[in-house]
Amino acid sequence: MTLPIDMLNQLKAVNAWGEARQAIENAVNHLQKGGIKMPKKITLGIFLGDPQKLLQSG
């Protein structure tokens, strides 16, 4: 069983927050080119858990 702290350490090891920031910046740039404005603040979440179980919960 993988513990949440292990999952967080894995995310840190692959620079997940930096990658997420870059993905959001890219999305904002593409949306702005299409004339779509983004709000100044957005809230995102990272769900730690088994992806298959998360898919089944929806």
C-alpha positions, 0 to 999 in steps of 0.5 A, spaced: 500 500 500 502 506 498 501 512 503 499 519 501 506 521 504 509 517 499 505 519 493 507 526 495 514 525 495 513 521 488 510 528 485 515 532 488 520 528 485 517 529 478 516 536 479 509 535 478 507 542 481 512 545 476 509 541 470 502 543 472 504 550 472 507 550 465 501 546 463 496 552 466 500 557 463 500 554 456 493 553 456 492 560 458 496 562 452 492 558 447 485 561 450 487 568 450 489 567 442 482 564 441 479 570 445 477 567 451 479 570 458 481 566 464 479 568 471 485 571 475 484 566 480 483 558 479 483 553 484 485 546 482 486 539 486 490 533 486 487 527 488 491 522 491 489 515 490 488 509 485 486 512 478 482 506 477 478 507 483 477 514 482 474 513 475 469 508 478 467 513 483 464 518 478 
